Amino acid sequence: MHALNITLLGDFSMTDQLGRPVSVPNRRIQAFIAYLALGIDSGCSVSEAMELMPGDRVHEIISDLRFALRNLPPEILIVEGDSVRFNPSLVKVDAEHFEAMGARNALSSAREAVDLYRGNLLEGFQSGFEPLDEWLADRRLHYWQLALWLHARLLGLLIKAGWWERAAEMASRLLSLDPSQEVVHRTLMRLQLEQGRPDAALRRYHECADILRREFNRLPGPETERVHLEIAAALERSPAPRAVARLATDRPVLVLVVEDDAVSSTLLEGFLHEAGYEVVTAADGSDALIEIGRHQFDLLILDVNLPTLGGLQLFELMMKKGYDTPAIFITGQPGVEPEMRSLEMGAADFLRKPLKNEVLLPRIRTILQRRDRSLTAGPRVTG
């Protein structure tokens, strides 16, 4: 745990290891902290700081900063000759952690970086020193471009996996960073159509058209207009989201719930029964394998953490045996690793506990509707 946490993505803030705010008396010290924090891995120089903050006495700022940090370990700020820096073993900076995570190839690192990006670097901040503000603007652009790339990467993966809800959320986040991207507006329209929300897709089209007219004095392109026609056709049909409780073969939809917590299992079973699904429950992956041998399931709901054979391991075994039954993973475990592993393995969706029926049931409906469409394209491998 770090003695000091500095937040620069979005609004400026500093907290100690207990999460208590560390007061910074004025904007010039905030600006100096930002300068030091963004160079935490390489160090900074007093002479460069004097160039970025002309007319100010940098040594006085350092003294004021030491006073602001007086309740923290004295070695948190290291000044040696012309060198001044935060001690990286004691100070954590969200912007630098974001960049480090974004530079890694792991999908979980990309997700962690995206979650860290709560806003552009010191959005709207003005130090009062023109050279320093120009320097910050350059750093702001750097982090923004990395954030765009990471959001777009995750969006593509979520769409490929068919995680429509999460893909729509990621597209919205990408548009909040850059609302001028017509292709992302169009992607979000298609996602909303897939979710059975043509009204939301139409609102997105009008918002896209308004931005393009206002910012670029042009109309949406032909591809966007084609999606607009699809939206209009969907609205004419007025499709209400339907509960997929029966298959074309006129047998009930059968769901396997693999959950070792009795309360969660009972809750899930109740949600599903009330929606018209038939449910089989198992408390562990090994028991689930036996049930999979007995029944032809249409959907699996798998807890990630199980006593002997976890949900991810169970799903991997099923894939090796040629089963293609869609699976939703659930967990109360924190962190991004379980979600990203589920995505990489080809899960149909991922949800965190506590589960709510208003979230779970639409996700199930979307998955089964997508499965129904895919069945017409070819045979399905079943157990």
Phi, psi and omega in degrees: 000136183273148180288334182220132177243124182248125178253123179239342180278105189099228180277148178289136172201155174225136177224154176274186186292345177264004179084008179278138181294142174256117186288137175242120192292330183206172186291327181294325177287322175302315181297319180293321177298317179299317179300314180292319184296321182284349176246026188296331181275339184246344184085164182227167179242145178296321182294322177292321178299323179293328177287324180282336181237064186297143177085352179257155179266099186298323180296328176291322177297318179300318178297317178295324179293318177302321179294320179296331182260019189298335181269004179252167180306135184297333182281007180292333178241124184247120178238118181225104182062238180273356183267135175221132182200158169281149175284110186295342178281346182245346186237131176245131181242123185298322182295319180289324176293321176302314182294320180297317179293320181293336181278347181276157181276340185296138179297323179296326178293319178298318180294319179297320179296316179299319179293332178287335187278087183270359179165167179295154183305117178042053182305125178079001182283134175232121183280337186095354177248112186301314179300319180291321179295324176293320178297317178294323179297321178294318177294322179300316179297319180300310181293323179297317180295321177295320179297318177301314182296317181293316178298317181294322178298312180293323178301314180299319180292321180293321178295315180300323180282347182081019178275075189301315183300312182290325177295318178297320177296317180294321178297319178296320179294322178295320179290332176293333176279322181213088184290357183272357185280098183299322182297326179285321173304314182295320177299317180294323176301313181295321178298318180293326174295317179299328179278001182074034182236065181295332178296317177293322178296322179293319177298320179295321178299313182295324178294318177299312181298321180294318179295316181296322180290316185287318186270329188233359179054046178216167180266162174300151182285172183303320180297318179294322179293326176296320176295323177302319178295322176297321179296315180299319179295320179295322179293326177295324178284340181047059182285119174274139177303128183250150175281124180270090184254349179221154179265172178297334179282002179068024170254153181295154173288130183249124184243133174259122177254118179248102188209125182274343178277120186297321181294312180297320180297315179296319179297313178299315181299321178295315178304313187288318178299317181297329180275357176100010179268153171265143190229137168240136181246151175217147184263355181204162181296325179294319175295324180297322179300322178295316180294323179295328176288338183268329190232160171258102183271149178261342181202142175245137171242111191242125172287138181294316184257113180229160189303311184243317180234106185289166183300319181294319179292321177299315181295322179296319177298318180297318179297321179296330180272358175094008176286143177233027178294129181295147183228137170253126176266143178231149178199154169254003181287132179284170177093166185267347187301313180299320180296315182290324176295321178298316180297314181296330182276350178095024177296154179283333179189173182214131181227149177256145175283153358286140182277145177237139185295331179289344174263314185296309188296317175299325178295316179298316181301316180297316181297316182290325176295320178294321177296319178300320179293322182288333181296332180286346183271346181171175182288158182245137178276124181233166180263000000 
